[in-house]
């Protein structure tokens, strides 16, 4: 996971009524609990409503879950599960944890479906300066990119009952597009196991929401305005996402400029190049935050027209924002419109 995983594109609207009127029938109002902390090189914020819950005990369990996931999937932890796999030689079978299996399985499924999400791009991400190493002082050469793209691809991974295998020794994994969403899903499952059904879980800008607020009003989430001035954050559109994970991907937060050229962290696995097109923000709704997270990245790499077609073909709730000479252009897939 990348330490520069700053919140992307979604502003949680924590406009919650702190004082609620009772109906007079003696029923208690569920207690509001707000938790925050750090994980995966970013922060988390959790809000839920429940009776007779010890917030400190719940947070301790949440932190334990997130520590395990980070230990499994962070490329910044030397002895993490993902780094252990990345150091393996070709055709060596590595038994993997249930968490790791869940993320690699869904990442491969999304990758095969979209052709634009590739979790084997670890070396390519590093080459462009978006991994644990510093940004390059020179643009990678065409020969470097050609050699790199020849040595990546989820088709070079084998997932079976025994574990995970790579068929090329230099292949490395990076779960920067799906691990945060998986962490959100695991926290949501933990809350649900405790009978907590009304909650909002956010990690690094991606969310999962369930239930309602005590006044029976829906949670509301804002999509960020992607062309706001540097350092300024504005609301573009508000939605009521229901019981869903929500992920937004965009090229306007994580980037650097070198020799007058801007390079974004979103890389096309087919070309090995950071994307350069007009699609600047993609929001996806899905019951799984991990799936929403991966799809948001994949659709952003596709560009506006291909992302629209994919959303329609797969009946996905998707909201797209693109740049044009006349300003921003937006698109809501048919499946997304009920949430606006």
Residue pairs with C-beta under 8 A, 6 or more apart in sequence:
1 40
1 41
1 70
1 73
1 74
1 75
1 76
1 174
1 175
1 176
1 179
1 180
2 41
2 75
2 125
2 130
2 131
2 174
2 176
2 254
2 265
3 41
3 76
3 132
4 41
4 130
4 254
4 265
5 40
5 41
5 42
5 176
5 180
5 204
5 254
6 42
6 204
6 205
6 253
6 254
7 42
7 43
7 204
7 205
7 253
8 204
8 205
8 206
8 248
8 249
8 250
8 253
8 254
9 205
9 223
9 224
9 226
9 248
9 249
9 250
9 253
9 281
9 283
10 202
10 205
10 206
10 207
10 221
10 222
10 223
10 224
10 246
10 247
10 248
10 283
11 221
11 222
11 223
11 224
11 233
11 235
12 45
12 200
12 202
12 207
12 221
12 222
13 220
13 221
13 222
13 238
14 45
14 47
15 220
16 32
16 47
16 213
17 213
17 214
17 215
18 32
20 29
20 214
20 215
22 29
28 51
29 214
30 49
30 50
30 51
30 198
30 214
31 49
31 50
31 51
31 53
32 47
32 48
32 49
32 214
33 46
33 47
33 48
33 49
33 50
33 53
33 55
33 58
34 45
34 46
34 47
35 44
35 45
35 46
35 47
35 55
35 58
35 59
35 62
36 43
36 44
36 45
36 46
37 43
37 44
37 59
37 62
37 63
37 66
38 44
39 63
39 66
39 67
39 70
39 183
39 203
40 66
40 69
40 70
40 74
40 179
40 180
40 183
40 203
40 204
41 74
41 76
41 204
42 180
42 203
42 204
42 205
43 203
43 204
44 62
44 66
44 183
44 187
44 201
44 202
44 203
44 204
45 202
46 62
46 187
46 191
46 199
46 200
46 201
46 202
47 199
47 200
48 191
48 196
48 198
48 199
48 200
49 196
49 198
49 199
49 211
49 213
49 214
50 194
50 195
50 196
50 198
53 194
53 196
58 190
58 191
58 194
61 190
62 187
62 190
65 183
65 186
65 187
65 190
66 183
66 186
66 187
68 99
69 99
69 179
69 182
69 183
69 186
70 77
70 80
71 77
71 80
71 81
72 80
72 81
72 82
72 97
72 99
72 100
73 80
73 81
73 82
73 99
73 100
73 103
73 175
73 179
73 182
74 80
74 82
74 179
75 82
75 83
75 86
75 122
75 131
75 132
75 174
76 132
77 83
81 96
81 97
81 100
82 100
82 173
82 174
82 175
84 94
85 94
85 96
85 164
85 166
85 173
86 122
86 171
86 172
86 173
88 94
88 166
88 169
89 169
90 166
90 167
90 168
90 169
91 165
91 166
91 167
92 165
92 166
93 162
93 163
93 164
93 165
94 163
94 164
94 165
95 162
95 163
96 104
96 163
96 164
99 182
99 186
100 164
101 159
101 164
102 182
102 290
103 175
103 178
103 179
103 182
103 290
104 119
104 157
104 159
104 164
104 173
104 175
105 159
106 178
106 182
106 288
106 290
106 291
106 294
107 117
107 119
107 154
107 175
107 177
107 178
107 294
108 119
108 154
108 157
108 159
110 117
110 178
110 291
110 294
110 295
110 298
111 117
111 118
111 119
111 154
111 298
112 154
113 314
114 295
114 298
114 299
114 302
114 310
115 269
115 270
116 268
116 269
116 270
116 297
116 298
116 299
116 301
116 302
117 177
117 269
117 294
117 295
117 297
117 298
117 301
118 152
118 153
118 154
118 269
119 154
119 173
119 174
119 175
119 177
119 178
120 152
120 153
120 154
120 156
120 157
120 171
120 172
120 173
120 174
121 152
121 174
121 267
121 269
122 131
122 172
122 173
122 174
123 148
123 151
123 152
123 170
123 172
124 148
124 149
124 152
124 267
124 269
124 272
125 131
125 174
125 176
125 265
125 267
126 132
126 133
127 136
127 140
127 144
127 145
127 148
128 135
128 136
128 140
128 263
128 265
128 267
128 274
129 135
129 136
129 256
129 263
130 254
130 265
130 267
131 174
135 256
135 258
136 258
137 258
139 258
139 259
139 261
140 148
140 272
145 271
145 272
145 273
146 272
148 272
149 269
149 270
149 271
149 272
151 168
151 170
151 171
152 171
152 269
153 269
156 166
156 167
156 168
156 171
157 164
157 165
157 166
157 167
157 171
158 164
158 165
158 166
158 167
159 165
175 182
177 293
177 294
177 297
177 298
178 290
178 293
178 294
180 203
180 204
180 206
180 289
180 293
181 206
181 245
181 247
181 288
181 289
181 290
181 291
181 292
181 293
181 294
182 289
182 290
182 293
183 203
184 201
184 202
184 203
184 206
184 207
184 208
184 245
184 289
184 290
185 208
185 245
185 288
185 289
185 290
187 201
187 203
187 208
188 199
188 201
188 208
188 210
188 289
191 199
191 201
192 210
197 210
197 211
198 210
198 211
198 212
198 213
198 214
199 209
199 210
199 211
200 207
200 208
200 209
200 219
201 207
201 208
201 209
201 289
205 248
206 245
206 246
206 247
206 248
206 289
206 292
206 293
207 221
207 241
207 245
207 246
207 247
207 289
208 244
208 245
208 246
208 289
209 219
209 221
209 241
209 242
209 243
209 244
209 246
210 243
211 243
212 218
212 219
213 219
218 240
218 242
219 240
219 241
220 238
220 239
220 240
221 238
221 239
221 240
221 241
221 246
222 235
222 236
222 237
222 238
222 239
223 235
223 236
223 237
223 238
223 239
223 248
223 281
223 283
223 319
223 321
224 233
224 234
224 235
224 236
224 248
224 281
225 233
225 234
225 235
225 236
226 236
226 250
226 252
226 280
226 281
226 321
226 328
227 252
227 280
227 323
227 328
228 234
236 281
236 321
237 319
237 330
237 340
239 319
239 339
239 340
240 339
241 285
241 339
242 285
242 339
243 287
244 285
244 286
244 287
244 292
244 317
245 285
245 286
245 287
245 288
245 289
245 290
245 291
245 292
245 293
246 283
246 284
246 285
246 289
246 292
247 283
247 284
247 286
247 289
247 292
247 293
247 295
247 296
248 281
248 282
248 283
248 284
248 296
249 266
249 281
249 282
249 296
249 297
249 299
249 300
250 280
250 281
250 282
250 300
251 264
251 265
251 266
251 275
251 280
251 300
252 280
252 281
254 264
254 265
255 262
255 263
255 264
255 265
255 274
256 262
256 263
257 263
263 274
264 274
264 275
265 274
266 274
266 275
266 297
266 300
266 301
267 273
267 274
267 275
267 301
268 274
268 275
268 301
269 301
275 300
275 301
275 303
277 303
277 304
278 303
278 304
278 322
278 323
278 324
278 329
279 300
279 302
279 303
279 304
279 307
279 320
279 321
279 322
280 321
280 322
280 323
280 328
281 300
281 320
281 321
282 296
282 299
282 300
282 307
282 318
282 319
282 320
282 321
283 296
283 318
283 319
283 320
284 292
284 295
284 296
284 299
284 316
284 317
284 318
285 292
285 316
285 317
285 318
285 336
285 339
286 292
286 295
286 316
286 317
295 316
299 307
299 310
299 311
299 318
299 320
300 307
302 310
304 320
304 322
304 329
304 331
307 318
307 320
308 320
308 331
308 333
310 316
311 318
311 320
311 333
311 335
311 336
312 333
312 334
315 334
315 335
316 333
316 335
316 336
317 333
317 335
317 336
317 339
318 331
318 332
318 333
318 335
318 336
319 330
319 331
319 332
319 333
319 336
320 330
320 331
321 328
321 329
321 330
322 328
322 329
322 330
322 331
323 329
332 340
